[in-house]
């Protein structure tokens, strides 16, 4: 781990010297693998702000509406507990305008569970059945980002895509509200950078052509998803400093009482930022 810190000291010094001499290029050498002795302290309390924007379009690219769901996610609490606060929902019909202040979902305040609990099970939301699909997605997305960050850490080599066989081509039950299948998940360590004043590994992930179904009381949806993004993991304490996700979802929606299906697509934009 110390070698990574020394590396950035050398880069900074080299860059400064180059500027003094009027030069703009320098050489960087990185190890082939991430440090295997770096251990995440699960007892360290850390909080993140996650914001997800849903932008809905028709198949010709005409904008229809947008939605935002956001919340604060705290991990490292006693008993390996995860807690959610300040979850809000907001809607807008203005593509370029800012979102209005979101409506706080008070019933989700202090919603807590054990880190390794099965969040996809039908029983997970039994005490909060009113939690709609956007809020459920918020919880599932955070778990997915943590998976990409940590579960293949020891297998990653610099600039070599790694296929995650643990989640590839498995159909996941979305708490009884549908299914999602990740196909051909690839994770690549692509380099290092600075984030929140910490040296971080940049992990790139992607998965394409993922079948999706959603079944609600008055609505059925089928479709496919492409999604990809980056995760910045500290090489000092292995904590996630920031993460992004972009998703393109083409959908075929049938509503009860309507003769024609609604064809369109949704772009999802997610940012996960550490706040302490």
C-alpha positions, -999 to +999 in steps of 0.1 A: +000+000+000+028+024+008+042+020-027+011+036-041+015+066-018+052+069-027+042+067-063+019+098-061+046+117-042+070+110-070+044+120-096+037+153-078+074+161-075+080+151-111+052+172-124+063+203-104+099+199-117+086+195-153+066+227-150+097+246-138+117+233-168+089+240-193+083+203-198+048+187-199+055+149-200+065+124-173+066+086-169+043+067-146+049+031-135+020+013-118+020-022-102+002-049-121-022-057-093-040-038-065-026-042-030-039-074-014-030-064+021-054-034+021-083-042+044-116-023+047-125-015+083-162-023+085-165-006+119-155+028+104-187+049+102-191+066+068-220+083+051-228+088+014-252+108-006-267+090-035-287+107-062-304+089-091-321+108-120-345+091-143-349+108-177-378+094-198-380+096-236-400+081-264-383+060-291-376+091-312-356+108-284-383+132-274-382+140-237-412+132-216-404+137-179-377+132-153-377+120-117-351+121-089-347+099-059-320+107-034-309+096+001-282+094+027-267+060+033-246+053+065-225+022+069-202+009+096-227+012+124-227-013+154-236-048+143-226-041+107-258-022+103-267+000+073-291+030+078-310+052+054-321+088+060-335+118+041-348+098+012-368+121-011-386+120-044-390+148-070-405+151-104-402+176-133-413+181-169-384+205-177-354+187-191-330+216-186-345+230-154-335+221-118-355+197-098-379+211-073-373+203-036-380+166-032-408+153-010-392+135+020-403+099+024-408+099+061-417+062+064-381+054+052-364+075+079-338+054+098-346+023+077-319-001+088-307-037+081-277-059+084-251-054+057-253-089+043-291-093+045-308-105+014-322-073+000-337-089-030-360-112-010-397-107-009-396-104+029-370-076+029-396-049+023-425-066+042-426-038+068-425-010+042-447-023+013-453+013+002-417+017-008-420+021-046-396+007-072-375+039-073-367+036-036-360-001-039-337+006-068-318+031-046-310+004-021-302-022-047-279+002-066-258+009-036-254-028-029-244-033-066-217-006-064-202-022-033-201-055-051-182-041-081-158-023-057-148-052-035-158-087-046-132-090-074-105-068-059-078-095-056-084-107-092-080-074-110-049-066-131-041-032-146-061-026-179-072-062-181-110-067-182-122-093-157-155-112-162-173-116-130-186-151-131-204-148-098-232-126-111-230-132-148-261-146-165-280-150-133-317-140-132-324-120-100-358-118-084-365-082-075-385-088-043-414-103-062-418-072-085-399-085-115-365-099-126-332-086-138-303-105-154-268-092-155-250-104-186-212-104-193-202-082-164-167-068-169-146-049-143-113-033-151-088-015-130-078+014-153-055+035-132-052+058-102-063+093-093-070+117-064-104+120-049-113+137-016-075+142-011-069+104-011-051+083-037-077+061-054-079+032-077-103+037-106-125+007-113-145+007-145-174-017-149-200-025-176-227-049-185-248-049-217-281-064-230-296-073-196-332-085-197-356-067-173-392-073-162-413-054-137-447-066-126-468-042-105-505-041-096-516-022-127-485-023-149-462-048-166-429-039-182-403-057-202-371-043-216-334-044-217-306-025-199-271-014-207-252+001-177-216+012-169-197+034-146-166+040-125-158+036-088-131+054-069-117+032-041-092+047-017-058+030-016-053+043+019-083+028+037-102+009+009-133+031+013-153+041-017-148+078-022-171+083-052-190+062-078-210+068-109-235+048-129-251+055-163-279+033-176-299+031-208-331+011-205-355+004-234-390-005-222-423-019-234-450-010-209-486-022-207-510-005-184-543-019-172-572-004-191-551+010-219-552-008-253-518+003-266-484-004-250-460+025-243-427+021-260-398+043-248-365+044-230-351+058-197-317+071-190-305+067-154-277+088-139-263+079-105-238+096-083-226+083-050-205+107-030-189+103+003-199+130+028-178+122+058 
